């Protein structure tokens, strides 16, 4: 019965045939788990325990654990090829990231990162991971309804976990995505999100992302290279003249840091009764970057995402507090805010300080790094190529979104 895990179908070419992977398992019940985003996630109740000595997959696959004979539930994650993630590297990147985060959290009192039992990359078909089922419900379903003291309990745990990940001595040289070498060790690789890498420097990674974004503007129908706006010429000149490289030269020495890349309420599981965190999931975007980068990708539900320089007044105030420090007493503007939950923002900052984390105000040049990151995103916003976003928008809405992004880029030009 070991073949039900180790020889799952490889040549799946269409989304409609993805369930054939699950059918290769001997199971009683298979149902969508409801944790889908960039993957199709299914909970599989096995018809019988299939973990015996001869079914140990770890000997042939890095990042995997033995499927214990007591396991009767597994999660099958099938890559969604429309998620705009690099299909060739995304599964290996995720498994390698899981391997690192498991080590980072080895002393955490609960095991909250799922074991991986088997996996296959997407080079020959649809990528998949068979991993441990972790109980719990998504924090995003409960967080906004919690009382202040309960929110503080949850955020305290999140900050503790974040501290362990961010301070982890991962041993990976360089920057970029994650993968395995021939001996099963985790090494830097091509980024699943940007399809570039690896790099010896953080500046080199950001320069490659800029070049990649410029390429994408040419093949994004909504942008058509920003033709007719004046931006096309300015962006090319900014790239070739060394202007962008000069920006990066002022960001200083950067310590390679493990970044989850999507550390938010949707990817955290809790026990609703005890409010204990039971799972940390979804490492699709994980990579090695700077200590600042997690604050550009994560914590939106906790008002912990550092905004770009051209957001509304409330978000600009949040950014100022994040990067310069929160005042001891709430300001009058906080009382009238609509786009920022200041109570949560202060709770999150308090949790970071309690666990002696490098919060945004403690990271050198974070405002400059944030400006660069959000500029890169505006050069070619990913959702302009996302099928589900395009399908939901009218032509007028698409053009309005393009206009707003173009105005943002114009502001960068004038700075």
Protein Blocks (a to p, Z undefined) as FASTA:
>chain_A
ZZmmmmgcfklcbfklmmmmmmmpccfbdcdehlackbccdddddfbdcbdfklpmklmm
ghiacddfklcbdcdddddfklopafklmmmmmmmmmmmmmmmmmmpmbdcbdcdfbdcd
fklmccdddddddedddfklmmmmpcfklmmmmmmmmmmmmmmmmmpcghpgcedddddd
fkopacddddfklopacdfbfklmmmmmmmmmmmmmmmmmklnoogoklmmmmmmmmmmn
ommmmmmmmnopadddddehlacfklpccdfklopafbdehjllgccddfklmmmmgokl
nopaccdfkbcfklmmmmmmmmnopafbdcfklmmpckbcfklmmmmmmmmmmnopacfk
lpghklmmmmmmmmmmmmmgfklmgmklmmmpcfklmmmmmmmmmmmmmmmmmZZ
